[in-house]
Amino acid sequence: MCNVGGIDRIVRIIAGVSLLSLVFVGDQIIGQNIVWGWIGIIPLATGIFKFCPAYSLFGFKSCSDK
């Protein structure tokens, strides 16, 4: 099942990797960077698996049916 496609998927993966990178680089404020890292897992996972639970909930789809 696919509801995330094309450009949406690329943007999610880039955003997820960017947020995860905050854990390792940047200002090392204790706790704050770890929170952004956990948040980054969500767009990264939805981009990799091409499925977003929120899209299913609202009936939105950005991929084409083939």
HTML snippet that shows the backbone in 3Dmol.js (N, CA, C, O; Angstrom):
<script src="https://3Dmol.org/build/3Dmol-min.js"></script>
<div id="view" style="width:600px;height:400px;position:relative"></div>
<script>
const pdb = `
ATOM      1  N   MET A   1       0.837  -1.178   0.000  1.00  0.00           N
ATOM      2  CA  MET A   1       0.000   0.000   0.000  1.00  0.00           C
ATOM      3  C   MET A   1       0.884   1.243   0.000  1.00  0.00           C
ATOM      4  O   MET A   1       1.842   1.335   0.767  1.00  0.00           O
ATOM      5  N   CYS A   2       0.558   2.174  -0.848  1.00  0.00           N
ATOM      6  CA  CYS A   2       1.357   3.382  -1.013  1.00  0.00           C
ATOM      7  C   CYS A   2       0.441   4.604  -0.943  1.00  0.00           C
ATOM      8  O   CYS A   2      -0.561   4.673  -1.655  1.00  0.00           O
ATOM      9  N   ASN A   3       0.783   5.558  -0.093  1.00  0.00           N
ATOM     10  CA  ASN A   3       0.062   6.817  -0.112  1.00  0.00           C
ATOM     11  C   ASN A   3       1.011   8.018  -0.068  1.00  0.00           C
ATOM     12  O   ASN A   3       0.565   9.162   0.026  1.00  0.00           O
ATOM     13  N   VAL A   4       2.310   7.757  -0.136  1.00  0.00           N
ATOM     14  CA  VAL A   4       3.327   8.810  -0.204  1.00  0.00           C
ATOM     15  C   VAL A   4       4.153   8.543  -1.447  1.00  0.00           C
ATOM     16  O   VAL A   4       4.720   7.461  -1.593  1.00  0.00           O
ATOM     17  N   GLY A   5       4.229   9.510  -2.340  1.00  0.00           N
ATOM     18  CA  GLY A   5       4.958   9.258  -3.569  1.00  0.00           C
ATOM     19  C   GLY A   5       5.825  10.412  -4.014  1.00  0.00           C
ATOM     20  O   GLY A   5       5.697  11.536  -3.528  1.00  0.00           O
ATOM     21  N   GLY A   6       6.697  10.117  -4.934  1.00  0.00           N
ATOM     22  CA  GLY A   6       7.515  11.077  -5.646  1.00  0.00           C
ATOM     23  C   GLY A   6       8.242  12.107  -4.810  1.00  0.00           C
ATOM     24  O   GLY A   6       9.053  11.777  -3.945  1.00  0.00           O
ATOM     25  N   ILE A   7       7.931  13.362  -5.089  1.00  0.00           N
ATOM     26  CA  ILE A   7       8.603  14.477  -4.434  1.00  0.00           C
ATOM     27  C   ILE A   7       8.317  14.482  -2.939  1.00  0.00           C
ATOM     28  O   ILE A   7       9.199  14.802  -2.143  1.00  0.00           O
ATOM     29  N   ASP A   8       7.112  14.136  -2.554  1.00  0.00           N
ATOM     30  CA  ASP A   8       6.740  14.065  -1.140  1.00  0.00           C
ATOM     31  C   ASP A   8       7.673  13.111  -0.389  1.00  0.00           C
ATOM     32  O   ASP A   8       8.108  13.398   0.726  1.00  0.00           O
ATOM     33  N   ARG A   9       7.965  11.994  -1.011  1.00  0.00           N
ATOM     34  CA  ARG A   9       8.849  10.995  -0.403  1.00  0.00           C
ATOM     35  C   ARG A   9      10.267  11.534  -0.239  1.00  0.00           C
ATOM     36  O   ARG A   9      10.888  11.352   0.808  1.00  0.00           O
ATOM     37  N   ILE A  10      10.772  12.191  -1.267  1.00  0.00           N
ATOM     38  CA  ILE A  10      12.128  12.750  -1.218  1.00  0.00           C
ATOM     39  C   ILE A  10      12.231  13.812  -0.131  1.00  0.00           C
ATOM     40  O   ILE A  10      13.202  13.842   0.625  1.00  0.00           O
ATOM     41  N   VAL A  11      11.227  14.683  -0.055  1.00  0.00           N
ATOM     42  CA  VAL A  11      11.221  15.748   0.958  1.00  0.00           C
ATOM     43  C   VAL A  11      11.188  15.148   2.361  1.00  0.00           C
ATOM     44  O   VAL A  11      11.884  15.628   3.256  1.00  0.00           O
ATOM     45  N   ARG A  12      10.395  14.113   2.557  1.00  0.00           N
ATOM     46  CA  ARG A  12      10.315  13.457   3.870  1.00  0.00           C
ATOM     47  C   ARG A  12      11.653  12.833   4.266  1.00  0.00           C
ATOM     48  O   ARG A  12      12.078  12.954   5.415  1.00  0.00           O
ATOM     49  N   ILE A  13      12.310  12.172   3.329  1.00  0.00           N
ATOM     50  CA  ILE A  13      13.590  11.526   3.639  1.00  0.00           C
ATOM     51  C   ILE A  13      14.644  12.579   3.967  1.00  0.00           C
ATOM     52  O   ILE A  13      15.399  12.418   4.926  1.00  0.00           O
ATOM     53  N   ILE A  14      14.704  13.646   3.190  1.00  0.00           N
ATOM     54  CA  ILE A  14      15.678  14.714   3.451  1.00  0.00           C
ATOM     55  C   ILE A  14      15.400  15.370   4.801  1.00  0.00           C
ATOM     56  O   ILE A  14      16.328  15.623   5.569  1.00  0.00           O
ATOM     57  N   ALA A  15      14.136  15.646   5.094  1.00  0.00           N
ATOM     58  CA  ALA A  15      13.778  16.259   6.373  1.00  0.00           C
ATOM     59  C   ALA A  15      14.132  15.342   7.543  1.00  0.00           C
ATOM     60  O   ALA A  15      14.653  15.799   8.561  1.00  0.00           O
ATOM     61  N   GLY A  16      13.849  14.056   7.395  1.00  0.00           N
ATOM     62  CA  GLY A  16      14.159  13.101   8.452  1.00  0.00           C
ATOM     63  C   GLY A  16      15.644  12.988   8.721  1.00  0.00           C
ATOM     64  O   GLY A  16      16.072  12.979   9.875  1.00  0.00           O
ATOM     65  N   VAL A  17      16.430  12.902   7.665  1.00  0.00           N
ATOM     66  CA  VAL A  17      17.889  12.815   7.823  1.00  0.00           C
ATOM     67  C   VAL A  17      18.436  14.105   8.421  1.00  0.00           C
ATOM     68  O   VAL A  17      19.345  14.071   9.251  1.00  0.00           O
ATOM     69  N   SER A  18      17.888  15.240   8.005  1.00  0.00           N
ATOM     70  CA  SER A  18      18.336  16.532   8.545  1.00  0.00           C
ATOM     71  C   SER A  18      18.053  16.624  10.039  1.00  0.00           C
ATOM     72  O   SER A  18      18.908  17.056  10.812  1.00  0.00           O
ATOM     73  N   LEU A  19      16.863  16.222  10.442  1.00  0.00           N
ATOM     74  CA  LEU A  19      16.530  16.261  11.870  1.00  0.00           C
ATOM     75  C   LEU A  19      17.364  15.267  12.672  1.00  0.00           C
ATOM     76  O   LEU A  19      17.791  15.569  13.786  1.00  0.00           O
ATOM     77  N   LEU A  20      17.591  14.106  12.119  1.00  0.00           N
ATOM     78  CA  LEU A  20      18.435  13.124  12.806  1.00  0.00           C
ATOM     79  C   LEU A  20      19.872  13.603  12.940  1.00  0.00           C
ATOM     80  O   LEU A  20      20.544  13.285  13.922  1.00  0.00           O
ATOM     81  N   SER A  21      20.345  14.360  11.971  1.00  0.00           N
ATOM     82  CA  SER A  21      21.723  14.847  12.028  1.00  0.00           C
ATOM     83  C   SER A  21      21.920  15.848  13.162  1.00  0.00           C
ATOM     84  O   SER A  21      23.048  16.042  13.615  1.00  0.00           O
ATOM     85  N   LEU A  22      20.850  16.486  13.629  1.00  0.00           N
ATOM     86  CA  LEU A  22      20.968  17.417  14.744  1.00  0.00           C
ATOM     87  C   LEU A  22      21.433  16.734  16.025  1.00  0.00           C
ATOM     88  O   LEU A  22      21.973  17.385  16.920  1.00  0.00           O
ATOM     89  N   VAL A  23      21.225  15.433  16.109  1.00  0.00           N
ATOM     90  CA  VAL A  23      21.686  14.690  17.278  1.00  0.00           C
ATOM     91  C   VAL A  23      23.208  14.685  17.334  1.00  0.00           C
ATOM     92  O   VAL A  23      23.785  14.687  18.422  1.00  0.00           O
ATOM     93  N   PHE A  24      23.864  14.678  16.179  1.00  0.00           N
ATOM     94  CA  PHE A  24      25.309  14.508  16.126  1.00  0.00           C
ATOM     95  C   PHE A  24      26.089  15.792  15.877  1.00  0.00           C
ATOM     96  O   PHE A  24      27.268  15.867  16.221  1.00  0.00           O
ATOM     97  N   VAL A  25      25.459  16.801  15.290  1.00  0.00           N
ATOM     98  CA  VAL A  25      26.156  18.050  14.987  1.00  0.00           C
ATOM     99  C   VAL A  25      25.360  19.230  15.530  1.00  0.00           C
ATOM    100  O   VAL A  25      24.230  19.068  15.990  1.00  0.00           O
ATOM    101  N   GLY A  26      25.946  20.396  15.474  1.00  0.00           N
ATOM    102  CA  GLY A  26      25.254  21.592  15.929  1.00  0.00           C
ATOM    103  C   GLY A  26      25.463  21.829  17.408  1.00  0.00           C
ATOM    104  O   GLY A  26      26.299  21.192  18.049  1.00  0.00           O
ATOM    105  N   ASP A  27      24.692  22.752  17.932  1.00  0.00           N
ATOM    106  CA  ASP A  27      24.786  23.062  19.356  1.00  0.00           C
ATOM    107  C   ASP A  27      24.342  21.862  20.169  1.00  0.00           C
ATOM    108  O   ASP A  27      23.253  21.326  19.966  1.00  0.00           O
ATOM    109  N   GLN A  28      25.174  21.457  21.067  1.00  0.00           N
ATOM    110  CA  GLN A  28      24.880  20.274  21.865  1.00  0.00           C
ATOM    111  C   GLN A  28      24.152  20.658  23.146  1.00  0.00           C
ATOM    112  O   GLN A  28      24.730  20.612  24.232  1.00  0.00           O
ATOM    113  N   ILE A  29      22.896  21.033  23.021  1.00  0.00           N
ATOM    114  CA  ILE A  29      22.063  21.327  24.174  1.00  0.00           C
ATOM    115  C   ILE A  29      21.485  20.009  24.651  1.00  0.00           C
ATOM    116  O   ILE A  29      20.794  19.315  23.905  1.00  0.00           O
ATOM    117  N   ILE A  30      21.766  19.677  25.874  1.00  0.00           N
ATOM    118  CA  ILE A  30      21.385  18.370  26.410  1.00  0.00           C
ATOM    119  C   ILE A  30      19.873  18.189  26.319  1.00  0.00           C
ATOM    120  O   ILE A  30      19.110  19.023  26.804  1.00  0.00           O
ATOM    121  N   GLY A  31      19.456  17.113  25.705  1.00  0.00           N
ATOM    122  CA  GLY A  31      18.055  16.754  25.603  1.00  0.00           C
ATOM    123  C   GLY A  31      17.360  17.289  24.366  1.00  0.00           C
ATOM    124  O   GLY A  31      16.576  16.576  23.740  1.00  0.00           O
ATOM    125  N   GLN A  32      17.636  18.538  24.002  1.00  0.00           N
ATOM    126  CA  GLN A  32      16.926  19.142  22.880  1.00  0.00           C
ATOM    127  C   GLN A  32      17.242  18.438  21.566  1.00  0.00           C
ATOM    128  O   GLN A  32      16.327  18.158  20.791  1.00  0.00           O
ATOM    129  N   ASN A  33      18.493  18.149  21.299  1.00  0.00           N
ATOM    130  CA  ASN A  33      18.875  17.498  20.048  1.00  0.00           C
ATOM    131  C   ASN A  33      18.338  16.076  19.967  1.00  0.00           C
ATOM    132  O   ASN A  33      18.012  15.593  18.882  1.00  0.00           O
ATOM    133  N   ILE A  34      18.248  15.416  21.094  1.00  0.00           N
ATOM    134  CA  ILE A  34      17.714  14.058  21.103  1.00  0.00           C
ATOM    135  C   ILE A  34      16.235  14.072  20.724  1.00  0.00           C
ATOM    136  O   ILE A  34      15.766  13.182  20.016  1.00  0.00           O
ATOM    137  N   VAL A  35      15.508  15.071  21.189  1.00  0.00           N
ATOM    138  CA  VAL A  35      14.086  15.190  20.845  1.00  0.00           C
ATOM    139  C   VAL A  35      13.927  15.377  19.346  1.00  0.00           C
ATOM    140  O   VAL A  35      13.080  14.729  18.732  1.00  0.00           O
ATOM    141  N   TRP A  36      14.732  16.258  18.740  1.00  0.00           N
ATOM    142  CA  TRP A  36      14.657  16.469  17.289  1.00  0.00           C
ATOM    143  C   TRP A  36      15.022  15.196  16.532  1.00  0.00           C
ATOM    144  O   TRP A  36      14.472  14.928  15.464  1.00  0.00           O
ATOM    145  N   GLY A  37      15.938  14.419  17.074  1.00  0.00           N
ATOM    146  CA  GLY A  37      16.296  13.146  16.448  1.00  0.00           C
ATOM    147  C   GLY A  37      15.135  12.175  16.424  1.00  0.00           C
ATOM    148  O   GLY A  37      14.887  11.518  15.412  1.00  0.00           O
ATOM    149  N   TRP A  38      14.420  12.081  17.539  1.00  0.00           N
ATOM    150  CA  TRP A  38      13.252  11.203  17.585  1.00  0.00           C
ATOM    151  C   TRP A  38      12.162  11.688  16.639  1.00  0.00           C
ATOM    152  O   TRP A  38      11.495  10.880  15.994  1.00  0.00           O
ATOM    153  N   ILE A  39      11.978  13.002  16.554  1.00  0.00           N
ATOM    154  CA  ILE A  39      10.994  13.552  15.626  1.00  0.00           C
ATOM    155  C   ILE A  39      11.400  13.250  14.182  1.00  0.00           C
ATOM    156  O   ILE A  39      10.539  13.011  13.336  1.00  0.00           O
ATOM    157  N   GLY A  40      12.698  13.259  13.895  1.00  0.00           N
ATOM    158  CA  GLY A  40      13.203  12.989  12.550  1.00  0.00           C
ATOM    159  C   GLY A  40      12.946  11.572  12.071  1.00  0.00           C
ATOM    160  O   GLY A  40      12.914  11.319  10.867  1.00  0.00           O
ATOM    161  N   ILE A  41      12.763  10.652  12.998  1.00  0.00           N
ATOM    162  CA  ILE A  41      12.492   9.263  12.622  1.00  0.00           C
ATOM    163  C   ILE A  41      11.150   9.152  11.893  1.00  0.00           C
ATOM    164  O   ILE A  41      11.000   8.318  11.000  1.00  0.00           O
ATOM    165  N   ILE A  42      10.186   9.977  12.264  1.00  0.00           N
ATOM    166  CA  ILE A  42       8.841   9.887  11.683  1.00  0.00           C
ATOM    167  C   ILE A  42       8.845  10.190  10.180  1.00  0.00           C
ATOM    168  O   ILE A  42       8.395   9.349   9.402  1.00  0.00           O
ATOM    169  N   PRO A  43       9.338  11.367   9.738  1.00  0.00           N
ATOM    170  CA  PRO A  43       9.324  11.595   8.287  1.00  0.00           C
ATOM    171  C   PRO A  43      10.254  10.643   7.531  1.00  0.00           C
ATOM    172  O   PRO A  43       9.973  10.281   6.388  1.00  0.00           O
ATOM    173  N   LEU A  44      11.347  10.241   8.157  1.00  0.00           N
ATOM    174  CA  LEU A  44      12.255   9.302   7.505  1.00  0.00           C
ATOM    175  C   LEU A  44      11.563   7.962   7.274  1.00  0.00           C
ATOM    176  O   LEU A  44      11.647   7.405   6.179  1.00  0.00           O
ATOM    177  N   ALA A  45      10.892   7.449   8.275  1.00  0.00           N
ATOM    178  CA  ALA A  45      10.198   6.163   8.150  1.00  0.00           C
ATOM    179  C   ALA A  45       9.049   6.237   7.142  1.00  0.00           C
ATOM    180  O   ALA A  45       8.873   5.321   6.338  1.00  0.00           O
ATOM    181  N   THR A  46       8.272   7.313   7.177  1.00  0.00           N
ATOM    182  CA  THR A  46       7.157   7.427   6.242  1.00  0.00           C
ATOM    183  C   THR A  46       7.656   7.579   4.807  1.00  0.00           C
ATOM    184  O   THR A  46       6.998   7.130   3.869  1.00  0.00           O
ATOM    185  N   GLY A  47       8.812   8.208   4.636  1.00  0.00           N
ATOM    186  CA  GLY A  47       9.389   8.322   3.300  1.00  0.00           C
ATOM    187  C   GLY A  47       9.934   7.002   2.786  1.00  0.00           C
ATOM    188  O   GLY A  47       9.766   6.666   1.614  1.00  0.00           O
ATOM    189  N   ILE A  48      10.579   6.261   3.658  1.00  0.00           N
ATOM    190  CA  ILE A  48      11.163   4.974   3.253  1.00  0.00           C
ATOM    191  C   ILE A  48      10.071   3.944   2.937  1.00  0.00           C
ATOM    192  O   ILE A  48      10.163   3.230   1.938  1.00  0.00           O
ATOM    193  N   PHE A  49       9.046   3.866   3.781  1.00  0.00           N
ATOM    194  CA  PHE A  49       8.004   2.852   3.613  1.00  0.00           C
ATOM    195  C   PHE A  49       6.859   3.295   2.707  1.00  0.00           C
ATOM    196  O   PHE A  49       5.944   2.514   2.445  1.00  0.00           O
ATOM    197  N   LYS A  50       6.896   4.538   2.226  1.00  0.00           N
ATOM    198  CA  LYS A  50       5.868   5.084   1.324  1.00  0.00           C
ATOM    199  C   LYS A  50       4.473   5.025   1.929  1.00  0.00           C
ATOM    200  O   LYS A  50       3.487   4.906   1.200  1.00  0.00           O
ATOM    201  N   PHE A  51       4.379   5.105   3.236  1.00  0.00           N
ATOM    202  CA  PHE A  51       3.083   5.049   3.895  1.00  0.00           C
ATOM    203  C   PHE A  51       3.049   6.033   5.061  1.00  0.00           C
ATOM    204  O   PHE A  51       3.954   6.044   5.894  1.00  0.00           O
ATOM    205  N   CYS A  52       2.014   6.852   5.118  1.00  0.00           N
ATOM    206  CA  CYS A  52       1.824   7.810   6.194  1.00  0.00           C
ATOM    207  C   CYS A  52       0.462   7.562   6.835  1.00  0.00           C
ATOM    208  O   CYS A  52      -0.564   7.691   6.166  1.00  0.00           O
ATOM    209  N   PRO A  53       0.436   7.211   8.111  1.00  0.00           N
ATOM    210  CA  PRO A  53      -0.838   6.965   8.782  1.00  0.00           C
ATOM    211  C   PRO A  53      -1.763   8.190   8.770  1.00  0.00           C
ATOM    212  O   PRO A  53      -2.981   8.043   8.672  1.00  0.00           O
ATOM    213  N   ALA A  54      -1.199   9.379   8.868  1.00  0.00           N
ATOM    214  CA  ALA A  54      -2.028  10.593   8.842  1.00  0.00           C
ATOM    215  C   ALA A  54      -2.706  10.762   7.483  1.00  0.00           C
ATOM    216  O   ALA A  54      -3.860  11.183   7.412  1.00  0.00           O
ATOM    217  N   TYR A  55      -1.996  10.437   6.413  1.00  0.00           N
ATOM    218  CA  TYR A  55      -2.608  10.503   5.077  1.00  0.00           C
ATOM    219  C   TYR A  55      -3.778   9.527   4.986  1.00  0.00           C
ATOM    220  O   TYR A  55      -4.811   9.862   4.406  1.00  0.00           O
ATOM    221  N   SER A  56      -3.638   8.344   5.538  1.00  0.00           N
ATOM    222  CA  SER A  56      -4.726   7.361   5.514  1.00  0.00           C
ATOM    223  C   SER A  56      -5.923   7.862   6.309  1.00  0.00           C
ATOM    224  O   SER A  56      -7.072   7.691   5.900  1.00  0.00           O
ATOM    225  N   LEU A  57      -5.642   8.476   7.435  1.00  0.00           N
ATOM    226  CA  LEU A  57      -6.707   8.979   8.295  1.00  0.00           C
ATOM    227  C   LEU A  57      -7.557  10.024   7.581  1.00  0.00           C
ATOM    228  O   LEU A  57      -8.781  10.033   7.712  1.00  0.00           O
ATOM    229  N   PHE A  58      -6.899  10.910   6.822  1.00  0.00           N
ATOM    230  CA  PHE A  58      -7.616  11.977   6.130  1.00  0.00           C
ATOM    231  C   PHE A  58      -7.948  11.655   4.674  1.00  0.00           C
ATOM    232  O   PHE A  58      -8.547  12.476   3.980  1.00  0.00           O
ATOM    233  N   GLY A  59      -7.561  10.463   4.206  1.00  0.00           N
ATOM    234  CA  GLY A  59      -7.879  10.042   2.841  1.00  0.00           C
ATOM    235  C   GLY A  59      -7.067  10.743   1.771  1.00  0.00           C
ATOM    236  O   GLY A  59      -7.514  10.853   0.630  1.00  0.00           O
ATOM    237  N   PHE A  60      -5.878  11.221   2.120  1.00  0.00           N
ATOM    238  CA  PHE A  60      -5.019  11.919   1.175  1.00  0.00           C
ATOM    239  C   PHE A  60      -4.026  10.939   0.579  1.00  0.00           C
ATOM    240  O   PHE A  60      -3.592  10.003   1.251  1.00  0.00           O
ATOM    241  N   LYS A  61      -3.665  11.149  -0.680  1.00  0.00           N
ATOM    242  CA  LYS A  61      -2.731  10.254  -1.362  1.00  0.00           C
ATOM    243  C   LYS A  61      -1.886  11.079  -2.339  1.00  0.00           C
ATOM    244  O   LYS A  61      -2.433  11.820  -3.156  1.00  0.00           O
ATOM    245  N   SER A  62      -0.554  10.955  -2.258  1.00  0.00           N
ATOM    246  CA  SER A  62       0.302  11.701  -3.166  1.00  0.00           C
ATOM    247  C   SER A  62       1.009  10.807  -4.182  1.00  0.00           C
ATOM    248  O   SER A  62       1.802  11.294  -4.988  1.00  0.00           O
ATOM    249  N   CYS A  63       0.731   9.517  -4.151  1.00  0.00           N
ATOM    250  CA  CYS A  63       1.334   8.620  -5.139  1.00  0.00           C
ATOM    251  C   CYS A  63       0.282   8.203  -6.153  1.00  0.00           C
ATOM    252  O   CYS A  63      -0.917   8.211  -5.874  1.00  0.00           O
ATOM    253  N   SER A  64       0.758   7.841  -7.330  1.00  0.00           N
ATOM    254  CA  SER A  64      -0.166   7.434  -8.384  1.00  0.00           C
ATOM    255  C   SER A  64      -0.443   5.933  -8.273  1.00  0.00           C
ATOM    256  O   SER A  64       0.424   5.154  -7.876  1.00  0.00           O
ATOM    257  N   ASP A  65      -1.643   5.556  -8.624  1.00  0.00           N
ATOM    258  CA  ASP A  65      -1.996   4.134  -8.664  1.00  0.00           C
ATOM    259  C   ASP A  65      -1.504   3.542  -9.976  1.00  0.00           C
ATOM    260  O   ASP A  65      -1.823   4.044 -11.054  1.00  0.00           O
ATOM    261  N   LYS A  66      -0.737   2.486  -9.877  1.00  0.00           N
ATOM    262  CA  LYS A  66      -0.209   1.846 -11.082  1.00  0.00           C
ATOM    263  C   LYS A  66      -0.818   0.495 -11.259  1.00  0.00           C
ATOM    264  O   LYS A  66      -0.501  -0.204 -12.221  1.00  0.00           O
TER     265      LYS A  66
END
`;
const viewer = $3Dmol.createViewer("view");
viewer.addModel(pdb, "pdb");
viewer.setStyle({}, {cartoon: {color: "spectrum"}});
viewer.zoomTo();
viewer.render();
</script>
